[in-house]
Amino acid sequence: MITLPEAEQRLVERCERWVAESVVPEAGRWERERVFPADALVGAAELGLTRLRVSPRLGGMGASFACKARIAELLAGGDFGLAMSVVNSHNVAEELARWAPEAVVQRWVGAVGTGACIGCTALTEPDAGSDFAAIRTTAARTGDGWRLDGRKAWITNARAADVVIVYAQTQPGAGAAGIAAFVVDASRAGFARDDEPCSGAPWSMGTSGFRLDGYVARDEELLHPPGTGFERALQSINGARVYVAAMCCGMVAASLRCAAEHGDRRQAFGRVLREHQAWRFLLAEAAVDLRAARLMVADAAQAIDAGADVRTRAAAAKVCATRMAERHVRALGHALGAEGLRDRHPFMRHIVGAQVATLVDGSTEMLLERIARRFEDP
Ligand SMILES: Cc1cc2nc3c(=O)[nH]c(=O)nc-3n(C[C@H](O)[C@H](O)[C@H](O)COP(=O)(O)OP(=O)(O)OC[C@H]3O[C@@H](n4cnc5c(N)ncnc54)[C@H](O)[C@@H]3O)c2cc1C
């Protein structure tokens, strides 16, 4: 839909081959054996995917947002959890490269970019999800930095992350105005992971929670000062909405391919399934909605690359694509009959992926609120 520059197109093709060879054959096993596939994250890093949008000056690929969206689609076609894990780790490198002081950039950006370290970003808490301004993790000024206390929950990659961007409240009662963000080193005193992963989430997402108990962040580890944290989080979340929408397209595209192959083989009533009109209409319905969702993703991705305001476009693309994935992954799995339940096919994982996609980076209701504020916003 978007013609990428040649170097980005080659990267997309390498990514496509890697997903087919290294993700698709393994993804069912990750879920069955309940493992977080750290090796796959390293494989993604070797392709450059965890430094995709980092500037070449810092060892990154300097790729466009449209390229990121295309890669997110391909990764999620193989496994939504892995796609989220790779992109969330990448986002820490991108965010630190953009905002952190030199010493922090030197410490983490290369390490996350090469896959030596894993990153995650923590806004959500046990008692605050959609209502981000209500977070209770506190950051209090000390002589040589900030003391952080609180709990985070449902954080992608938190099971294995080495570096965490933590959002915290610096002035209890101040809401959005008091929110700041800190770079937290998971190996330092005061950081403790929850023992239990978040059950129900894909294992390949490494979703977990953690506790901060008197953790001390140094002055240079203040990433977004109080008064800027809330707004900057919302800025980057617009991009997240677009790549999650792209991931939904990837899950539907993979499901569609799988159903089409089955329909060419499986016989019923003397003909292959594809020759039954009512059966092939299931696939045609999915193809129509997939095309519409991809156009919305492409439109929003191009607008991001052009530096435009995409708040409404990003929200609309995610609402459209998540609904499409919720509807069609299930329907396409149904098109395989009982065979669709087997874990050599992606349907059951993608059904969970589609459900998770309706929550992360703004739930559907939050996005509809955004759209309803001004229908004609960009
Ligand atoms: C697998 C997974 C990975 C995640 N990864 C991350 C991560 O890496 N970092 C991170 O910070 N967070 C992460 N999250 C958390 C995610 O952002 C939250 O789940 C999301 O913000 C919704 O918050 P909640 O689950 O607390 O639901 P709640 O905020 O409690 O909402 C519950 C329901 O009520 C609806 N609702 C809430 N308020 C309103 C309203 N005003 N009007 C109408 N409906 C409303 C919501 O849409 C939702 O359907 C992850 C979640 C999951 C499931």
PDBQT file of the ligand as one rigid body, heavy atoms in Angstrom, charges set to zero:
ROOT
HETATM    1  C1  LIG A 401      -1.270  -8.459  27.590  1.00  0.00    +0.000 C 
HETATM    2  C2  LIG A 401      -1.234  -7.017  28.015  1.00  0.00    +0.000 A 
HETATM    3  C3  LIG A 401      -0.049  -6.292  27.881  1.00  0.00    +0.000 A 
HETATM    4  C4  LIG A 401       0.012  -4.976  28.344  1.00  0.00    +0.000 A 
HETATM    5  N1  LIG A 401       1.187  -4.268  28.233  1.00  0.00    +0.000 NA
HETATM    6  C5  LIG A 401       1.296  -3.038  28.811  1.00  0.00    +0.000 A 
HETATM    7  C6  LIG A 401       2.545  -2.340  28.853  1.00  0.00    +0.000 A 
HETATM    8  O1  LIG A 401       3.549  -2.795  28.284  1.00  0.00    +0.000 OA
HETATM    9  N2  LIG A 401       2.609  -1.154  29.537  1.00  0.00    +0.000 N 
HETATM   10  C7  LIG A 401       1.529  -0.624  30.165  1.00  0.00    +0.000 A 
HETATM   11  O2  LIG A 401       1.662   0.434  30.785  1.00  0.00    +0.000 OA
HETATM   12  N3  LIG A 401       0.308  -1.249  30.141  1.00  0.00    +0.000 NA
HETATM   13  C8  LIG A 401       0.175  -2.434  29.478  1.00  0.00    +0.000 A 
HETATM   14  N4  LIG A 401      -1.036  -3.090  29.458  1.00  0.00    +0.000 N 
HETATM   15  C9  LIG A 401      -2.178  -2.509  30.155  1.00  0.00    +0.000 C 
HETATM   16  C10 LIG A 401      -3.204  -1.875  29.206  1.00  0.00    +0.000 C 
HETATM   17  O3  LIG A 401      -2.725  -0.658  28.745  1.00  0.00    +0.000 OA
HETATM   18  C11 LIG A 401      -4.505  -1.751  30.039  1.00  0.00    +0.000 C 
HETATM   19  O4  LIG A 401      -5.079  -3.043  30.126  1.00  0.00    +0.000 OA
HETATM   20  C12 LIG A 401      -5.473  -0.756  29.428  1.00  0.00    +0.000 C 
HETATM   21  O5  LIG A 401      -4.995   0.559  29.603  1.00  0.00    +0.000 OA
HETATM   22  C13 LIG A 401      -6.867  -0.851  30.104  1.00  0.00    +0.000 C 
HETATM   23  O6  LIG A 401      -6.727  -0.736  31.496  1.00  0.00    +0.000 OA
HETATM   24  P1  LIG A 401      -7.365  -1.834  32.475  1.00  0.00    +0.000 P 
HETATM   25  O7  LIG A 401      -7.048  -3.176  31.953  1.00  0.00    +0.000 OA
HETATM   26  O8  LIG A 401      -6.922  -1.488  33.837  1.00  0.00    +0.000 OA
HETATM   27  O9  LIG A 401      -8.920  -1.646  32.322  1.00  0.00    +0.000 OA
HETATM   28  P2  LIG A 401      -9.800  -0.532  33.052  1.00  0.00    +0.000 P 
HETATM   29  O10 LIG A 401      -9.187   0.808  32.876  1.00  0.00    +0.000 OA
HETATM   30  O11 LIG A 401     -10.123  -0.991  34.416  1.00  0.00    +0.000 OA
HETATM   31  O12 LIG A 401     -11.108  -0.610  32.160  1.00  0.00    +0.000 OA
HETATM   32  C14 LIG A 401     -11.980  -1.737  32.219  1.00  0.00    +0.000 C 
HETATM   33  C15 LIG A 401     -12.976  -1.622  31.080  1.00  0.00    +0.000 C 
HETATM   34  O13 LIG A 401     -13.739  -0.438  31.268  1.00  0.00    +0.000 OA
HETATM   35  C16 LIG A 401     -13.619   0.391  30.125  1.00  0.00    +0.000 C 
HETATM   36  N5  LIG A 401     -13.588   1.787  30.566  1.00  0.00    +0.000 N 
HETATM   37  C17 LIG A 401     -12.686   2.352  31.409  1.00  0.00    +0.000 A 
HETATM   38  N6  LIG A 401     -12.973   3.646  31.565  1.00  0.00    +0.000 NA
HETATM   39  C18 LIG A 401     -14.059   3.900  30.821  1.00  0.00    +0.000 A 
HETATM   40  C19 LIG A 401     -14.832   5.074  30.544  1.00  0.00    +0.000 A 
HETATM   41  N7  LIG A 401     -14.523   6.266  31.044  1.00  0.00    +0.000 N 
HETATM   42  N8  LIG A 401     -15.903   4.980  29.704  1.00  0.00    +0.000 NA
HETATM   43  C20 LIG A 401     -16.220   3.775  29.144  1.00  0.00    +0.000 A 
HETATM   44  N9  LIG A 401     -15.525   2.630  29.353  1.00  0.00    +0.000 NA
HETATM   45  C21 LIG A 401     -14.461   2.703  30.176  1.00  0.00    +0.000 A 
HETATM   46  C22 LIG A 401     -12.340  -0.034  29.420  1.00  0.00    +0.000 C 
HETATM   47  O14 LIG A 401     -12.365   0.270  28.052  1.00  0.00    +0.000 OA
HETATM   48  C23 LIG A 401     -12.341  -1.512  29.711  1.00  0.00    +0.000 C 
HETATM   49  O15 LIG A 401     -13.125  -2.177  28.761  1.00  0.00    +0.000 OA
HETATM   50  C24 LIG A 401      -1.127  -4.373  28.929  1.00  0.00    +0.000 A 
HETATM   51  C25 LIG A 401      -2.329  -5.100  29.019  1.00  0.00    +0.000 A 
HETATM   52  C26 LIG A 401      -2.379  -6.406  28.558  1.00  0.00    +0.000 A 
HETATM   53  C27 LIG A 401      -3.693  -7.144  28.666  1.00  0.00    +0.000 C 
ENDROOT
TORSDOF 0
